[in-house]
């Protein structure tokens, strides 16, 4: 079951790939790094809090999902391309 839920990350990472490619083309590494750093922070805090409260393997699953979603959101905030 956890692997099925982790499949959701495939779609969010596909959206993030467009933003990352655009930022790389424009050589906008500073904003891309800031977005990824904040996404790692969000995912890390989510995973640690869930592990502390005893969610087991679901802490790792939701850490990955939270990081992926936060990455997309922060990339859209820091690197507007529309």
C-alpha positions as CSV (number, residue, x, y, z in Angstrom):
1,X,0.0,0.0,0.0
2,X,2.7,2.6,0.7
3,X,4.2,2.1,-2.8
4,X,0.8,2.9,-4.3
5,X,0.6,6.1,-2.4
6,X,4.2,7.0,-3.3
7,X,3.1,6.8,-7.0
8,X,1.5,10.2,-6.5
9,X,5.0,11.7,-6.4
10,X,5.4,10.8,-10.1
11,X,3.0,13.5,-11.1
12,X,4.3,16.3,-8.9
13,X,7.9,15.5,-9.9
14,X,6.9,15.8,-13.6
15,X,5.5,19.3,-13.0
16,X,8.6,20.2,-11.0
17,X,10.8,19.0,-13.9
18,X,9.4,21.7,-16.1
19,X,10.2,24.4,-13.6
20,X,13.7,23.0,-13.0
21,X,14.4,22.8,-16.7
22,X,13.3,26.4,-17.2
23,X,15.4,27.6,-14.2
24,X,18.4,25.8,-15.5
25,X,18.0,27.3,-19.0
26,X,17.8,30.8,-17.5
27,X,20.7,29.9,-15.1
28,X,18.5,30.9,-12.2
29,X,20.2,28.5,-9.7
30,X,19.9,30.8,-6.7
31,X,16.1,30.7,-6.7
32,X,16.0,27.0,-7.6
33,X,18.3,26.3,-4.7
34,X,16.2,28.3,-2.3
35,X,13.0,26.5,-3.4
36,X,14.6,23.1,-3.0
37,X,16.1,24.0,0.4
38,X,12.7,25.1,1.7
39,X,11.0,22.0,0.3
40,X,13.6,19.8,2.0
41,X,12.9,21.6,5.2
42,X,9.1,21.1,4.9
43,X,9.6,17.4,4.0
44,X,12.1,16.9,6.8
45,X,9.9,18.4,9.4
46,X,6.9,16.4,8.2
47,X,8.9,13.2,8.4
48,X,10.4,13.8,11.8
49,X,7.1,14.8,13.4
50,X,5.3,11.9,12.0
51,X,8.1,9.5,13.0
52,X,8.0,11.0,16.5
53,X,4.3,10.3,16.8
54,X,4.8,6.7,15.7
55,X,3.5,6.6,12.1
56,X,6.2,4.1,11.1
57,X,6.7,3.6,7.4
58,X,4.0,6.2,6.7
59,X,6.4,8.9,8.0
60,X,8.8,8.2,5.2
61,X,5.9,8.1,2.6
62,X,4.5,11.4,3.7
63,X,8.0,12.9,4.0
64,X,8.5,12.2,0.3
65,X,5.0,13.4,-0.7
66,X,5.4,16.6,1.4
67,X,8.8,17.3,-0.1
68,X,7.5,16.8,-3.6
69,X,4.5,19.0,-3.2
70,X,6.4,21.7,-1.4
71,X,9.0,21.6,-4.1
72,X,6.5,22.3,-6.8
73,X,4.8,25.1,-4.8
74,X,8.1,26.8,-4.0
75,X,9.4,26.5,-7.5
76,X,6.3,28.2,-8.8
77,X,6.7,31.0,-6.2
78,X,10.4,31.5,-6.8
79,X,10.5,30.9,-10.6
80,X,7.5,32.3,-12.3
81,X,7.4,31.3,-15.9
82,X,3.8,31.9,-17.1
